[in-house]
Structure formats: structure tokens, C-alpha cells
Amino acid sequence: MEGEWDREQRTVVHERIVEEGISLVPLRFEHIAAGSALQRAYDRLNLFDAVHLGVATVLDEPIVSTDTLYPTIREVDHVDPRDLE
């Protein structure tokens, strides 16, 4: 797929995220609860995806991911980090 990140780029994605001014946050109970609600609404969500989306939902922030599933979730805005300059 065009624009796919190589292994080296994936190992420094956390650094790129911070450079873009995006905060990494600790996981909380309400994030898991929000993810569980999304998992009940979307059959394709696994636990990891649901928790990731739950954090974004509670914080009212976009999700930053290359996952192609996330843009289909109406409740959360999506940012592909490969589009960050």
C-alpha cells in the first residue's frame, strides 16, 4: 500500500506524535467503559480497538492511527499519522 510506514518509522511513531503536539494519556476506567459501548455498537471492533476509540471518545479528541477501521466509526474523528507533515 502506498504510504505504508516501514519498521523504522513505526518504532518512532510515538516521537512523531509528541513532536506534533499530541498528548499521550494514561488509560482510565471511563475510557474502557466508552470503548465497551462502542464495541457493542460495532461488531468489527476488537477489545484493543474499542479501548483506543473509547479514549478518543471520552477526551473528545480525534484518534491518530493508520487502522482502516477507525474512519468508519462515526463517533470519533480520525487522523492518519502518515498525513502529518
N, C-alpha and C positions, 0 to 999 in steps of 0.2 A: 504494500500500500504506500502510495506517495506520501511523504511527510512523516513516515514512521521513524521513531527515535531509535537509535542504536543503543547497545548496552551501556556504553559510557554516559550517554545523555540521560538515560533512565536513572543512573546511580547518583546524579547530581540534581535531579529534579527538585528536591527539597530546597537546595540552594537557590535555584532559579525562582522558585515560588517566593522565597523570602526577599530576593532582590526586587521582585515586582511589588513588594509591599503587602503581600498576602500573609495574614497571620495563621500560624498553626495553633490549634486549640486542643486542650485536653478533653477526653471523652467524658460525658456526664449521663446520668440516668435519663434525663429528658430527651437526649439525642437518641438513645436506644428506643424509648417509647415512641418517638416520632417516626423512627425507622420501621418499627413494628407495624404502625398504622399504614405506612406506605407499602410494606410487604404484603399486607392483607389486600390492598387495592391493586397491586401489580404482581401477577403470578410469576413474572420473569425475574423478579428481584430475589437474589440470594441474601443471606444474612449480612455479609460484608457490604454489599451494595446498599442494602437498606439502612445500615448504620451510617454509612458515608452520606447518604441522602438525608438521613434524619438530622445529622449535624447541620447541614446546609439549611434545612427547613427551620430548625429552631433558631439559628442565628440570622435567618433571613438574608442569606448570602448565596451567591452562585456556587455551584460545585465545579471544581477545577479537576478535569480528568480527560483522558483520551478514550474512555469507555464509550462505545457507540450506543449503549443502552440509555445512558443518562439524558441525552437530548429528548427522549420520548416521555420523560416524566414531567407532566405539566406543572407540578407544584414547585419545581426547582429550576432556576436558570442555570445554564451550563456554559463553561468556558473551557475550550481546548487549549492546554498549555503550549501546544505547538504553534498556536496563533499569536502567542505573546512575542513581542519584539524586544 
